[in-house]
Amino acid sequence: MKPNAIYTDYPTHQLIPAERRTLRNLASSLCQAMGIPQQGKQLIALLGLGSERSNLEAMRTWVYCELAKSYLEVGRDSLPLLIRKLQDLEAEWRYL
């Protein structure tokens, strides 16, 4: 990486293919549960790192980062926790 390059991706290469699929499915489920249009671009700056092309990609970045912060593995069991965190984040945004 160049010294002045901005880091704009998360290390999915560390995940096995099944974990990458699960990560994508978790992000898709969260978008569906929260009524977020997956192909929109409204939440890229809020959830993602800025280089994502859609809300779904931004959600995938957010999910990965939240799981990494909590030292949790990528899995379906983490969905309730992620929904709560996203709802809390939404509540914070409403009062800004």
N, C-alpha and C positions, 0 to 999 in steps of 0.2 A: 504494500500500500504506500502511496506517495505520502510524504510527511504532511502536506497541506490538504490532503484529501479528507473529506468528511465521511465518517462512518455512518452508512445509511442502510445497513442490512443487519439482520439478526442471524446467528449461526445455526441455520437449519441443517447444515451439513453434519452436525453432531447428532441429529435425530435419524433413526432408522425409518424406512419408508412407511411402515405402519403408524409410527408416531407422527410423521408429517401429514398423513391422511387424517388421523384423529385430530390434529391441530386444525386442519382446514375444516373438518366437520364441526368442531367446537365453535369456531369462528362463524360458520354459516348458521348454526343453531342459535347463537347469541344474536346475530343480525335478525333472524326470524322472530325470536322471542321479544326483542326490543322494537320491532317494527322499523328497522334500519334498512334502507334500500341498498342491496349488496353492490350494485354497479354504480351507485352514486359516488361523489367525491367530497361530500360535505364534512366528513369526519376524519379525513386523512391527517390534517394538522393536529387534531385533538387526540386521536388514538394512535396514530402511526408515527413514523420517524420522518415523514415528509416525502419519501421517495416512492411510496405505494401508488398504484394506479387506480384503486377503487376502495370503497368502504370495507369490502370483504378483506382485501389485503391488509388494510390498516387494522382491522379487527384481529386478524391472524397475528400481526406484530404485537398488538396489545395483549392478546391471550398468552403468547409465548413469554413476553416480559413479565406478566403477572405471575405465571406459573414459576418462572425462574426466581422471581423475588421471594416467593413463598416456599421455595425448594420443593415444589410438587412435580410429579411426573405428568406427562401429557396423558390424559385419560378421561373417560366419560364421567368418572366420579367427581371430577373437579367442576362440572357444569354448574351445580347450585352455588358454589362459592364465587364463580366468575359472574354469574347473574347478579348476585348481591353486590359485588364490587362495582359492576357496571351501573347498577341502580344507584349506588352511593355516589358514583362519579356524575351521573346525570343530575342528581339532586344538588350537588355542588355547583354544577354549571348553571342551574336555574337561579341560584342566588348570587351570581356574580354581577 
